[in-house]
Amino acid sequence: MSKWFVSLCNLVGIMVIGMLTVTPFANAVEQPPQAKRGVIDLRGVDWEDGDTIWLDGEWSFYWRQFLTPGTFESHASVREYIQVPSSWKQGAGNRTDISNQGYATYRLLIQLDEQKSERPFALYMPSVATAYKLWINGKAMAENGVVGEDLASMTPKNYPKVVVFQPDQPQVELVIHVSNFVQRKGGLWEAIELGHAEQIMQKREANIIYSGMIAASLLVMGIYHFGLYMTRKRESSTLYFCGVSIAIAVRILFLGETMAVSLFPQIPWEMVVKLEYMSSLLTLIMLACFVHSQYRALFNRFIQRACVWTGLLFILFVLFTPARIYTEWIYVGEAYLLLNYGYMLFVYGRAIVQKQTGSILNGIGLLVFFTAVVNEVLFYAHLSPFENAIPFGLLVFLLTQMMNLSMVFARSFAHVEQLSEELAQTNEWLEQKVLQRTQALADKNQELQRMEESRRMLLSNISHELGTPLTSIQGFIKAMIDGVVKPNDPKYLGIIYEKTIYLHRIITDLFELSKMESRQLRFHFQPLSLVGFFRGLYEKHLLDMQEKQLHFVWEAQEEPDTECKLLLVADPIRLEQVMSNLLVNAQAYTPQGGVIKLQVEWELALDGTGAATIKVIDTGAGIQVEALPFVFDRFYRGSESRKLRTAGVGLGLAISKEIIENHHGKIGVQSKAGEGSLFWFSLPIRWKEESEEGGEMVR
């Protein structure tokens, strides 16, 4: 047991130490501006990058004085400096005449750049203890409650606000009156943030959304588990779980961004603070009952009752005393909370050692929550920079408990469901076997049909296309036998040789086309750089074009980011075959001095996928309009090819079409006789994925 428990305690210690050390380390890397002797120099801050500045450091401080803007010069002799953020007593240093009960004036001069900003600035005013009034450049801009010089004259109120202002001069003067006679801490004990209005508003909205989502999630979980309890009252753990969820949801609504106060400002401040404290205590009571209901044998009954009754006494103490009394006892309450949470963590550690069901998940959830509670205690003691981590920690804990409760309910029906599932799985297995065998037979039948169709087409094409060259070869050989042509005449031997090459090309192309149509030809797909691959093909054909006195032009749409490549997944050899067919055709039908363009264009959707279009444009003879539908048919040769007597057999474009369709693309042509041709094909593309980072880009 000791090994597991010590490991859990070590993990808690590491997480707490990490929270304490992360901020000092970050500050060592880049120290933000600090106020010194009542002045903070923010000249040179790049506000356009969305920077916001905490107005921390030494503020001018006037204890038990309410000075208004324009009167400070006459009171320069009584000016002091106090560290912000801090409470009065904490920031007073060695002075014994300053307590957290009283009133004071804060003043800070903010130096901005000479150039006037057209965008408004804003202050994020956090919770100030416990009433304040704010002036900016002599103009009253905001207040919370009513400041006063004694308890009778002040009205407490403290919830965050965003104060928007437009600086009309390089130096901005902040004057804040603060009074507190109602609780244990007073003054600017939380940091004030300055930035452009949109940045401050965005942060405020993000905080509200974060708190609202967690509170709503907890309320939904509480209502759901209350419904479970009403349907099965023997499971008391669901009722305790409901109480924990709702109690902490109430705490979130009255803490941090205090959304409840923003929506209902008429709620008295005293009631808000009481609800904040009582919800924390009620959370602990419900949580102790919940853990006890899970592990009755491990959770000492006496300790559980002591936790509940002590918590109820604290709640009554908070309910019937004013905030200035019960807030002074916060450290006693925090010690009570930590001791009880520590014991619950110990119970989960024992459950893990004994390998009880759900104990590991419970232990992890409570460990996260316990760490958040420790951080909250340290935050209010000004030892941690992280505020209001309890909602997140509790949400994690409640999610783990909800998962365990769901598993408990599921186990109640496990045996019956297991038998039903086994029978259903057996039936499904038999059905899948029948379907697999049927599908396999159907696939084989389709494959045989494709192969038979391909064989018939191949034989038909061979008999049709080989007739003419064979007849020609037979005629020349017969003429040599009859003596009409000399047997060793180089001219006719050359013609016969060319005919055999022609026959070999026809047979090779037909076999390749038949394999593609019957899906017997394998394609080796790999990611290719869109622009880089076709740029390489352009450079490969450039010299040949120049030798034939043709102008070969490269045009490609630019990629928006050189570090984020566009990819197409293709077989580079087959794709090069398509490009060679198109470029050779364009070269054959374009006269010397003509122009051939290779264009690469692309479009992308928001999800990072799209299509690229590759165009080969020439200024050659063009194609008759009536011939365009037949360009990609087998053995089709237009009138221009017959006039020019090109060496093609009419299969290149048919093969290109099959290759593009195997790449899930499209191919087409646009042309007019005498005006050149435009052959194009499109292929799917996408952005380069992270898993391909550093991979070799094929060109």
Helices and strands as residue ranges (DSSP letters): H 2-29, E 39-41, G 47-49, E 52-54, E 57-63, G 73-78, E 80-84, H 88-91, E 102-111, E 121-125, E 131-136, E 139-144, E 161-165, E 171-180, E 193-196, H 197-231, H 236-253, H 259-263, H 269-294, H 301-320, H 323-326, G 327-329, H 330-353, H 359-380, H 390-411, H 414-465, H 467-482, H 490-517, E 526-529, H 530-547, E 551-556, E 566-570, H 572-589, E 595-604, E 609-618, G 625-630, H 639-644, H 652-662, E 666-671, E 677-687, G 690-692
